[in-house]
Amino acid sequence: MQHIKLALLQTVLRWEDPDANLDHLSGKISELSEPVDLIILPEMFTTGFTMEPHGVAEKMNGRAMGWMARHAAERSCVVTGSMVIEDGGHYYNRLIWMPPDGHFSVYDKVHLFSYAGEDKHYSRGENKLIVSLKGWKIMPQICYDLRFPVWSRNRYVEGQGFDYDCLLNVANWPASRSHAWRILLMARAIENMCYVVGVNRIGADERNIVYSGDSVALDPLGESLSAMLPNADATEIVTLNPCLLHSHRDTFRAWKDWDAI
């Protein structure tokens, strides 16, 4: 494992306007001051958290996919975030993991937010995704997934090691529940003995729901590595250190007593 640099893009999203959002995010990416290994965008970064996928959904060969591939290739890094995807006649809240070579992976949101009717408009995913980056095993999730610790549970298997080293969550998480966002991110880091990164949008959407961001990177002790301010339209670059991860796992071996189920 090597040190990896992550760019956390906490910003406003234009309501159901993919072209405007892609242009806006292109500007944010162009402002990156140094090379990074991973650029992280919020949930539904092309539209905001819409329950009207008709007319704004992207195809798997559409502009947004090409946009991600182009920026990944130009910056020689992975670009990730979720967007509204139409595939096989179904709509998905789908995270794309786009590396520089264009051979992408996908994660369809498993825990659809029924409180807002997401389960009535989108098809549920079934499988976890764990991807590799410079020796790191990273598990991406989307927003509401964060509330389900069994889904996030890390494991240690002799001869195989840990399931993952970093849990990544991209979100449109409302400011009214920001306390839960912060606490759950810390809990996932501590209980799974891993880094946790959460990237959330800011601003208000067309339904007058306000988002405060509170994007953060946490070490395996649940301590913040970030200086990102709530409600700030900002990009933060953070470095994840594998030595700290290995040291914590070696010296505090709570993983030996994890539940087997």
N, C-alpha and C positions, 0 to 999 in steps of 0.2 A: 504493500500500500504506500502511496505517496500523499503528500499534502495536496489538497485540492482547493481551488478558489471558486466560490459561488457568487453570482450576482443576483441579488434579491430585488426585483422590480416591484415596488409598491407605488401604485399610481391610480388615477381615475380611469374609468372605462366609459366610452360613449354608448348609450343605450341602443342596442340592436343595430349597430352601424359597423360592420366588419371592416369596411375600407378605412374609415376614420381611425379605428382602433389599431389596425395594422400600421398605418402611417405614423400614428402617435408612438407606438412601441418601437418602430424602426428608429425614430429620433432618439428614444431613450437608449437603445442599444448602441447607436452611433456615438453616444456620449461616454461610453465606458472608457475609463482612463487607463486601463491595463488589461492584459490578456486574462481570461478566466477559463475555467473548465466546464462550467455549467451556468446557463442563464435560466432563471426561474420566473415564469409569468403567472399571474393569478388564474383562478378558475374562470372558465368561460371568457377568456381574454378577448375574444372577438366581438362579444355581444353584451356582456353583463349577464346576471343570473335570470335569464328569460324563461318563461313557461310557454312561450310561443315560438317553437322551433321552426315552424313553417315559414319559409321565405328567408331565413337567416342561417339555416344549417349549411355547413360546409360538406363537400364531398371529399372522399379520401384522395382524390386527384385534383382537388380544387386549389384556389389561390392561396389559402392560409397554409396548406401543407407545403406548397412551393415556397412560400414566404419563410417558413421555419427552416426548410432545407437550405435555402439561400443564405440565411443568417448563420446557420450552423457551419456551413462550408466556409463562409467569409471570415468568421471569427475562430475557426478551428476549435469549436467547442460543442457541447450538447445544448440544445434549446428545448425547454419543456414547459408545459402548461396544458390546461384543458380547454376544449371548445365544443360547441354544438356540432355534432356530426350526424349526417344521414347516411346509413349504410344498410343495404339490403331491405329497404322499406321501413327501417326502424330508426329512431333518433336516440343518440347516446350523448351523455356527458362524458366525453372521452379525452383522457390525457394522452398526449403524444410525447414520446421520448425520442427526439430527433438528433442523432449524432452527425458529425461532419460528413460521413460517407453516405448519408441518406438512408441507411438500413434501420428504419425506425421500429420502435415497439409501442404498444398501446395498452392502456389500462382503462376499462370502462367502470365508472363509479358504481360501486356495489350497494352502498347505503344511500338510497335516494331519499331526499328530504320530503317526506309525505306531508309534513306540516305546511309546506308551501305548494303541495300538489305535484312535486317533481315526479313521483311515481306514476302519475297519470299521463305524463307527456313524454317520458323517456324510458327506454328499456334498461333493465338492471344488468350490470356486469356480473360475472360469476367467479373470476379468477384473480388472484394476486399477481402483481408484477414485481419482480426483483431484477434490477439491471446492474451492470458492472461499469464502473468508471475508475480507471487507474488503480485497480485492485480493491476498490470499495464496492460493497454490495448495498444498493440503495433501493428502498421500497417506497414508491410513490403512492400517495392517496389523494383523495379529493374531499375537502371541506368536511361534511357531516360524518365521513368515515372516522374522523378523529374521536367521536363519542363512543366508539365501540372497541374496548381494549382487547377483547378476544381476537378480533380481526387483526389487530396490530401486534399480537403477541410474538415476541422473538423466542427462538429456541436455540439450544446448543446441542449439536449432535457430534459425538466422538468421531473423529476422522473427517468431519465435514465443516466443523466450526459453527459459527452463528448464522442464522438465517440472513440477517442483514446488519449493517453498520450504521446506516443513516435512514431515518424515516422522514419523508418529504411530504408536506401537505400544502396544496394550492387551494385557495379559498375565495369565496364571497361571503364572509362571515360578518353578520351585522354588529354594529357598535353596541347595540343593546345587550348583546351576549358576549362582549369582549372579555369579561372576567373569566368566563368558562373557557374561551379560546386560549387565554394565557395559561390557566391552570392545567388544562388538559394537555397542552404541548409539553409543559414541564413534567407532568405525570408520565407521559409516554417515554420521555427521555430517561427518567429515573428508573422506571420499572423494567424497561427493555435494555438498559445499559448501552445506549446508543446516542449518537447525535440526532437531533430533531431540528428540522427547518420548516417554518411556516411562512408562506407568502400570501398575503391578503390584500385586497383592493382598498381604495379609499373613495370618498365622495358619496353622493346620493344617486340612486337610480330613479327611474320614472315612476316607481311605486312609493317614492319618498322614504325608502329604506336607506339609512345612513351606514356607512362602513368606515371604520377608524384605522384600518390597516393592522397595526400592532404586529407587523411582520418581525420575525426573530429567528436567530440561530442559537441553539442551546447545546451545551456539551453534555456528556453522559451523566453528569451530576445535576443536570437541570439548570446550570448557571448560564446566563446570557453571554453571548459573544458579540452582541449587536449594540449599536448606538442609534438605531432607527427610531425616530419619534412617531407617535401616533398622529394620524392625519397628515403626515408629511408626504408630499409627492417627491419621492426620492428613490435612488438606487444605492444599495449598500453592497460592498464586496467583503465577504468574510472567508477566512481560511479554516478548513477543518484539518486538525492535526491527528494523524493516526497514532502517534506515540502516546498522547493523552488517553485515547480510547483503549489501547492495549494495556497501559499501566493500570487504568481503573479496573479493567476486567481481570487482570492478573492479581491485583492486590486485594480487591474486594470481590470475592468469588461467589456472590449471591446467585449467579446463574446455575451453580451446582445444585441449588435447592429449588429451582423453578418447578412448578407443577408440570407433570408429564402430559396432562390432558389439555 
